[in-house]
């Protein structure tokens, strides 16, 4: 298992950043590997809510189901995700700062099966990936909805 932590400051109000991030369908707009996102549970988001994100992984779509474990509006959103290859526990923190919002991600990754032998490579890759995700979110919010496809420096 390994941990990745990234952070950025977004020049937008905290409540706006949190509300935009929490909605799974918005991820298509700022994440260059997400092709779809939606809630699997009805009602307001909270602990126990479940959402699905479909990502493009190794050239193929991969549906991932994520369950919210901590939900503190305008402060913190944590979720877990399990796939055949990977277990993730991720927390996104939102803190008010003079410039707007400090957005932080703290993610723990555990790879299963043969992927474990690639841990050093995957650790670097996940660090780069989450750094790019935070930068894309920042640009999308600060540039009035600019899409991830126009933000991506290179295809995943």
N, C-alpha and C positions, 0 to 999 in steps of 0.2 A: 504494500500500500504506500502511496505517497500523497503529499498535499501540495496544492498550488494556490498561491494568493496573488491577486492582482487588484489594483485600485486606480481610479481616475477621478478627476473632478469634472462634473458636468455643469455648464453654465445655464442651468434651468432650475426652477423651484423644486424642492424636494417632493412635494405631493404630486407634481406632474411627472417626475422621473419614476416614482414608485408606481403610479397608476399605469403608465405606459409599459413599464417592464413586466408587470403582473399579468397582462393580457397575452396569452399564448399566440394569438393570431398576429400580434405585432412583430413577433420574432422574424417573420418572413421579410419585414422591411429593413431589418438591421443585421441579421445574422446571415453571413454568406453561405452557410451550409444547410439552413433550415428551409424546407420546401412547404411545410404546412404546420399549423398549430391550432389546437382547439381544446376546450374544456370537455372532460368526460363526465363531470358531475355538474348538477344544476345549482343555481343559487349563487350567493356571493362567495368569493374565494375565502378560504380559511383552512385551518388545520383539518386534514382529512380530504380536502379537495384533490381531485386528480385531473391532470391534463396530459394531452398527447402532443408530442413534437415529432414530426417526421423530418429526418435529416438525410442528406446525401453523404453516405459513408462508403468509401472505396468504390465510388462510381454507381452505387445502388441505393435506393431508398431504404431507410431503416426507421421503423416506427418505435418510438421510445415512450414509455408511460412513466410519468413522474408524480409522486404523491407528496403533498405539502405536509411537512412535519412541524414547522414553526411559521406562524403568520402574525406579524406585528405591523399593522398598517403604518406606512411611511417610515418604517424602521428596519424591518428584517423579513426576509422570505427564505425559508429553507425547504429543500425537498430531497427525496431519495429517488434513485432510478436503478433498476436492475435489468440487464440484458444477458444474453448467453455469454458474452465476452467481457462484460464490464459491470461493476457496481460503483455508483457515484453517490456521495452525500455532499450536497452543495448548499452554501448559505450566501445570500446576497444581502449586503448591509447598505443602508442609506442614511447618511449623516448630513445635517445642515452645516454648511460652511459659508463664509462670506461671499465666495464666488458662485454659490448655488448649492450643489449636492455632491458629496463625496460618495461615490459608488464603489463598493468593494465586493470581491468574490473570494470566498474561501471554499475550495473544493477538495475532497478526498476521493482518490481513485483506487480501485482494486481491480486488476485484470485477472481473468480466469483462463485456465487452460494454457495453450501454447503462447498466448499473448504475454504471459508473465516473463518469458525470456527476452522480450523486447522492452522491458520496463525502462531502461535508461533512455532509449529513443522515444518511447511514448510519453515519458515524463517531460522531456524537452518539447515535444510536439504539443502536448496539452497546455504547457505554459505559454507557448507562442499563440496557440488557438484562443485561450481565454484573454490574453492581452489584446489580440485583434478584436475579439467580441466586445470587450469594454470600450475600445477605441471606436468601433462601429456604432455602438449604442450612443456614445458621446456625440459623434458626428451627426447621427440621425436626429437626435433631439435638438442639437444646436443649429442644424441646417434645415429646419422645418420639414422633416419627413423625408430627407434624401434616402433613397433606397439602398439596401445592402449591395445590390448588383452594381451600383455605381460607386460604392465605397470599397469594394474588395480590391486589394492590391494584386492578388493572384488567386486563381481558382483553387478550391480545396479538392 
